[in-house]
Amino acid sequence: MIQKLISSADTGRIIKEGFKIAIVGKPNVGKSSLMNALLKENRAIVTDIPGTTRDTIVEDITIKNIPVKLIDTAGIHDTEDAVEKIGIEKSKESFNEADLVLLILDCSQPLSAEDEKIIDTVGNRKALVLLNKTDLGMVLDENSLYEKMPNAIFIRTAVKEGIGINDIEKEIENLVYNGQVKQSGNTFITNVRHTNLLVSAKSALDDAINMIRLGEALEFIEIDVKRTFEFLGEIVGETVSDSIIDEVFSRFCLGK
């Protein structure tokens, strides 16, 4: 049970702070269109002019009951424009801080040098890759892309037409809950201090179990059992009493 709670800490942090998703890609692949589709409103400016988004746009939304911090980044590409350079640097910062990278590629065109550079930057990170503009036909070499990004999840989309949006939302839900369907009764740890105390409690309990297996003296085992209860007590605001220790040892027939 302690390990299960520790494992829930990352999900708990997401529930508390929001799941950070950085939308990345070269200019004019559909990043702002995706932002608007997920927001269900026209918040980001959408044009056919590359480089329209020159700064990061951050929006807090809810996807499948999950709080999400959606970051629409400036298109990552080489430029001499001073303002665009600042936006691109902010994009890279957002990219590094994100829980999930959502990479958009224009599948109606072959991969460009800019696409390749962004793909290399993503590397083996947790990523959703949208093969966007499928309504214009598939020109991009999918097989070579799968080889370049074996750990990524690929979704075919035509964002402006609303195609693939539901699939994106479902994959985000799966990633947050580690592929498991969320149960209404689940408990998640959202406090870093509580997580650290649980880790300490598990370590002390493991030490006690190992000493029992080795046949160590009861007094030494009792120390680690008490430490376990003390760590857990700090979480719930209670202290352990000798009567509780007596009860624990009596159940394990250790003779205390």
C-alpha positions in Angstrom: 0.0 0.0 0.0 2.8 2.4 0.8 4.5 1.7 -2.5 1.2 2.3 -4.3 0.9 5.7 -2.6 4.5 6.6 -3.5 3.8 5.6 -7.2 0.8 7.9 -7.2 2.9 11.0 -6.4 3.6 12.0 -10.0 -0.1 11.7 -10.8 -0.9 13.6 -7.6 1.4 16.5 -8.6 -0.3 16.7 -12.0 -3.7 16.8 -10.4 -2.5 19.6 -8.1 -0.4 21.7 -10.4 -1.6 20.7 -13.9 -0.2 18.5 -16.6 2.2 20.6 -18.6 1.9 20.0 -22.4 4.2 21.9 -24.8 2.9 22.1 -28.4 6.0 22.2 -30.6 6.8 22.2 -34.3 8.0 24.3 -37.1 6.0 27.4 -38.2 2.6 26.8 -39.9 2.1 23.2 -39.1 -1.1 23.7 -37.1 0.0 24.5 -33.5 -2.3 27.4 -33.0 -5.2 25.6 -34.6 -4.7 22.7 -32.2 -4.6 25.1 -29.3 -7.9 26.6 -30.3 -9.4 23.1 -30.9 -8.5 22.0 -27.4 -9.6 25.2 -25.9 -12.9 25.0 -27.8 -12.5 28.7 -28.8 -10.4 30.9 -31.0 -7.7 32.2 -28.6 -4.5 31.8 -30.7 -4.2 33.7 -34.0 -4.3 31.4 -37.0 -3.0 32.5 -40.4 -1.1 30.9 -43.3 1.9 33.2 -42.5 4.8 31.2 -40.9 5.9 32.7 -37.6 2.6 34.2 -36.6 3.0 33.0 -33.0 6.1 34.8 -31.7 5.7 34.1 -28.0 4.5 31.3 -25.8 0.8 31.3 -25.1 -0.2 29.5 -21.9 -3.8 28.4 -21.1 -5.2 26.4 -18.2 -7.8 23.9 -19.4 -9.4 20.6 -18.4 -9.1 17.5 -20.5 -11.0 14.4 -19.3 -11.2 16.0 -15.8 -7.4 16.5 -15.8 -6.1 20.0 -15.2 -3.8 20.8 -18.1 -1.4 23.7 -18.6 -1.3 24.0 -22.4 1.7 25.9 -23.9 1.5 27.0 -27.5 5.1 27.7 -28.4 6.6 29.9 -31.2 7.6 27.8 -34.2 11.1 26.4 -33.7 13.3 27.4 -36.7 16.4 29.3 -37.7 15.7 33.1 -37.9 17.6 36.4 -37.9 14.5 38.2 -36.4 15.4 39.4 -32.9 11.8 39.1 -31.6 11.4 35.6 -33.1 14.6 34.5 -31.5 13.4 35.5 -28.1 10.1 33.5 -28.7 12.0 30.5 -29.9 14.3 30.5 -26.8 11.1 30.6 -24.6 9.8 27.7 -26.6 12.8 25.6 -25.8 12.4 26.5 -22.1 8.8 25.4 -22.2 9.8 22.2 -24.0 12.3 21.3 -21.3 9.8 21.9 -18.4 6.9 20.1 -20.0 5.5 16.7 -18.8 4.5 15.9 -22.3 5.7 17.2 -25.7 3.1 17.3 -28.4 4.9 17.5 -31.7 3.0 18.5 -34.8 4.3 17.5 -38.3 2.7 18.5 -41.6 2.2 15.0 -43.2 1.3 16.6 -46.5 5.0 17.5 -46.9 8.3 15.5 -46.6 10.2 16.1 -43.4 12.3 19.3 -43.6 15.6 20.0 -42.0 13.7 22.0 -39.3 11.5 19.0 -38.6 14.5 16.7 -38.3 16.1 19.1 -35.8 13.0 19.2 -33.6 12.7 15.4 -33.8 16.3 15.1 -32.6 15.6 17.5 -29.8 12.6 15.5 -28.7 14.7 12.3 -28.7 13.3 9.6 -26.4 11.1 12.0 -24.4 7.4 11.2 -23.7 5.8 12.6 -26.8 2.6 12.6 -28.8 3.3 13.1 -32.5 0.5 14.4 -34.6 0.7 13.7 -38.3 -1.4 16.7 -39.2 -3.2 17.8 -42.4 -4.1 14.3 -43.4 -6.9 15.9 -45.4 -4.3 17.1 -47.9 -2.8 13.7 -48.4 0.1 11.7 -46.9 3.5 12.6 -48.4 5.6 12.2 -45.3 7.5 8.8 -45.0 5.8 7.3 -41.9 8.0 4.3 -41.6 11.2 6.3 -41.3 9.5 8.5 -38.7 8.6 5.4 -36.6 12.3 4.4 -36.7 13.4 7.9 -35.6 10.9 8.0 -32.7 10.2 4.4 -31.5 8.9 5.5 -28.1 6.4 8.1 -29.4 2.7 7.7 -29.9 1.4 8.7 -33.3 -2.0 10.1 -34.2 -3.3 11.1 -37.6 -5.1 14.4 -37.5 -6.7 17.2 -39.5 -7.0 19.7 -36.8 -8.8 22.4 -38.7 -11.4 19.8 -39.6 -11.7 18.6 -36.0 -10.3 15.1 -37.0 -8.3 13.4 -34.3 -9.0 15.8 -31.4 -10.8 13.1 -29.4 -7.9 10.7 -29.9 -5.5 13.3 -28.6 -7.6 13.8 -25.4 -7.8 10.0 -24.8 -4.1 9.6 -25.2 -3.4 12.4 -22.7 -5.7 10.7 -20.2 -3.9 7.4 -20.7 -0.5 8.9 -20.2 -1.5 10.7 -17.0 -3.0 7.6 -15.5 -0.3 5.3 -16.8 -2.6 3.6 -19.2 -5.1 2.7 -16.5 -8.7 3.9 -16.5 -9.2 6.3 -13.6 -11.3 4.9 -10.7 -13.3 7.4 -8.7 -12.0 6.0 -5.4 -8.3 6.4 -6.2 -6.1 8.2 -3.7 -3.2 10.3 -5.0 -0.4 11.9 -3.0 -0.1 15.6 -4.0 2.3 16.8 -1.3 6.1 16.5 -1.9 6.8 16.3 1.9 4.2 13.5 2.3 5.9 11.6 -0.6 9.3 11.9 1.1 7.8 10.6 4.4 6.3 7.7 2.6 9.6 6.8 1.0 11.3 6.9 4.5 8.5 4.8 6.0 8.8 2.2 3.3 12.6 2.1 3.8 12.3 1.6 7.5 9.6 -1.1 7.1 11.8 -2.9 4.5 14.7 -2.8 7.1 12.4 -4.3 9.7 11.3 -7.1 7.4 14.8 -7.9 6.4 15.9 -8.2 10.1 13.0 -10.5 10.8 14.1 -12.8 8.0 17.6 -12.7 9.3 16.4 -13.6 12.8 17.8 -10.4 14.3 17.1 -9.4 17.9 13.6 -8.1 18.7 14.9 -4.8 20.1 16.5 -3.8 16.7 13.4 -4.8 14.8 11.2 -2.7 17.1 13.3 0.4 16.3 12.5 0.2 12.6 8.9 -0.6 13.2 8.6 2.5 15.4 10.3 4.6 12.8 7.8 3.4 10.2 4.9 4.5 12.4 6.6 7.8 13.2 7.0 8.7 9.5 3.4 7.7 8.8 2.3 9.6 11.9 3.8 12.8 10.6 1.6 12.6 7.5 -1.7 12.2 9.4 -0.6 14.2 12.5 -0.6 11.4 15.0 2.1 9.9 17.1 2.7 6.2 17.7 2.1 4.7 21.2 3.7 1.7 22.8 0.3 -0.1 22.8 0.3 0.1 18.9 3.8 -1.4 18.8 2.6 -4.1 21.2 -0.3 -4.9 19.0 1.9 -5.1 15.9 4.4 -7.5 17.5 1.7 -9.7 19.0 0.1 -10.2 15.5 3.5 -11.3 14.1 4.0 -13.7 17.1 7.4 -12.1 17.9 6.9 -12.5 21.6 6.8 -8.9 22.8 
